[in-house]
Amino acid sequence: MKVLGLVASYRKFGNTEVLVKEAALAASAGAEIDLLRLTDLKIESCKGCMACVFKPESKCLIDDDMEEFLEKMRLADGLILGAPTYVLAPPGILKLLLDRFLMLYGRYDDFRGKKAVAIGVAGLPGWAPFTVPFLNYFLLAFGYDAVGSMMAFSPGPGEVLLDERSVLEASSLGAKLLAAMQGRPVEKKAGPNTCPVCGAEFFAIRSNRAECPICNVGGRLVPEGDGFSIVFDPQGLQHHRWTAEEMKRHFTDWILQTGKRYMELRPEIEARKAKYRRLRYDQ
Ligand SMILES: Cc1cc2nc3c(=O)[nH]c(=O)nc-3n(C[C@H](O)[C@H](O)[C@H](O)COP(=O)(O)O)c2cc1C
């Protein structure tokens, strides 16, 4: 078995790298380890051409390291994804990679169900609301079974090593990944009022319900003490946005249909575009 560690920080031997390596060390009790610094990859922005969906026989037209990245992931049985927090969320390299995920269309099964864990680091608590939810939905969008995640807080490169609790947590996360890969039962823990799928602690409130905008799951707000707690619908949790069925449905019932619809509407759209083509502000 093989575990791939992904480090999304430029800082060599920084907090992300040492925690990913700590988790990898625990997983190495039963798996071979490979490490990839995502910042070494040349990844360009998705151009939105949709060729990967509408002409799946032709590869993505962008000539960069995306295929190499997908191949590394395909060859590994498990994943440790680590990232720092930049302005409340993980750095842009992860969004660049995620925006290319339509390339998986037609080969989604390469990743579906493989186990993964996520490690986020940040300077200080309260300043990283999107880090763990983003890392988890990155994994889920690529089809992984996200079995655990953690957040550590330390500003200086490698300073997290002085926080023994976080180092231990990373080690436990690596052991949990290995256990899940070996088919042993692992508990997916979510704190109170936390999305059980992605770990978000922010919700859209609609009437007496709270809904996770990332995973499309929610539950009733039930009075508890002076406040409320969310009781998630167990049925809804089985059908969150990132399940194989929902993703497939999104592809076939929505994305693929947009192509046909657009071709029918195109003459009308082009006629309306003419006005804007004449406005050459970019000359
Ligand atoms: C550009 C930039 C933006 C940052 N933004 C945040 C932030 O919004 N919240 C936070 O808690 N820490 C922030 N940090 C601190 C890093 O998340 C923190 O130092 C982390 O440990 C870096 O991990 P690394 O050593 O693996 O690079 C920022 C750091 C940089 C360089």
Ligand as a Chemical Component Dictionary entry (heavy atoms), coordinates in Angstrom:
data_LIG
# 
_chem_comp.id                   LIG 
_chem_comp.type                 NON-POLYMER 
_chem_comp.pdbx_formal_charge   0 
_chem_comp.three_letter_code    LIG 
# 
loop_
_chem_comp_atom.comp_id 
_chem_comp_atom.atom_id 
_chem_comp_atom.alt_atom_id 
_chem_comp_atom.type_symbol 
_chem_comp_atom.charge 
_chem_comp_atom.model_Cartn_x 
_chem_comp_atom.model_Cartn_y 
_chem_comp_atom.model_Cartn_z 
_chem_comp_atom.pdbx_ordinal 
LIG C1  C1  C 0 0.170  35.379 3.035  1  
LIG C2  C2  C 0 -0.148 34.782 4.366  2  
LIG C3  C3  C 0 -1.423 34.871 4.862  3  
LIG C4  C4  C 0 -1.752 34.318 6.092  4  
LIG N1  N1  N 0 -3.036 34.380 6.523  5  
LIG C5  C5  C 0 -3.375 33.815 7.691  6  
LIG C6  C6  C 0 -4.740 33.829 8.137  7  
LIG O1  O1  O 0 -5.635 34.351 7.502  8  
LIG N2  N2  N 0 -5.020 33.234 9.328  9  
LIG C7  C7  C 0 -4.062 32.657 10.100 10 
LIG O2  O2  O 0 -4.381 32.190 11.179 11 
LIG N3  N3  N 0 -2.765 32.599 9.678  12 
LIG C8  C8  C 0 -2.412 33.155 8.492  13 
LIG N4  N4  N 0 -1.115 33.067 8.048  14 
LIG C9  C9  C 0 -0.133 32.331 8.863  15 
LIG C10 C10 C 0 0.127  30.909 8.359  16 
LIG O3  O3  O 0 -1.056 30.208 8.130  17 
LIG C11 C11 C 0 0.939  30.168 9.394  18 
LIG O4  O4  O 0 2.168  30.826 9.573  19 
LIG C12 C12 C 0 1.201  28.711 9.034  20 
LIG O5  O5  O 0 1.748  28.046 10.118 21 
LIG C13 C13 C 0 2.099  28.580 7.838  22 
LIG O6  O6  O 0 2.334  27.236 7.569  23 
LIG P1  P1  P 0 3.695  26.725 6.861  24 
LIG O7  O7  O 0 4.801  26.928 7.873  25 
LIG O8  O8  O 0 3.465  25.325 6.530  26 
LIG O9  O9  O 0 3.871  27.570 5.644  27 
LIG C14 C14 C 0 -0.759 33.651 6.836  28 
LIG C15 C15 C 0 0.541  33.566 6.341  29 
LIG C16 C16 C 0 0.847  34.115 5.117  30 
LIG C17 C17 C 0 2.263  34.001 4.593  31 
# 
loop_
_chem_comp_bond.comp_id 
_chem_comp_bond.atom_id_1 
_chem_comp_bond.atom_id_2 
_chem_comp_bond.value_order 
_chem_comp_bond.pdbx_ordinal 
LIG C1  C2  SING 1  
LIG C2  C3  SING 2  
LIG C2  C16 DOUB 3  
LIG C3  C4  DOUB 4  
LIG C4  N1  SING 5  
LIG C4  C14 SING 6  
LIG N1  C5  DOUB 7  
LIG C5  C6  SING 8  
LIG C5  C8  SING 9  
LIG C6  O1  DOUB 10 
LIG C6  N2  SING 11 
LIG N2  C7  SING 12 
LIG C7  O2  DOUB 13 
LIG C7  N3  SING 14 
LIG N3  C8  DOUB 15 
LIG C8  N4  SING 16 
LIG N4  C9  SING 17 
LIG N4  C14 SING 18 
LIG C9  C10 SING 19 
LIG C10 O3  SING 20 
LIG C10 C11 SING 21 
LIG C11 O4  SING 22 
LIG C11 C12 SING 23 
LIG C12 O5  SING 24 
LIG C12 C13 SING 25 
LIG C13 O6  SING 26 
LIG O6  P1  SING 27 
LIG P1  O7  DOUB 28 
LIG P1  O8  SING 29 
LIG P1  O9  SING 30 
LIG C14 C15 DOUB 31 
LIG C15 C16 SING 32 
LIG C16 C17 SING 33 
# 
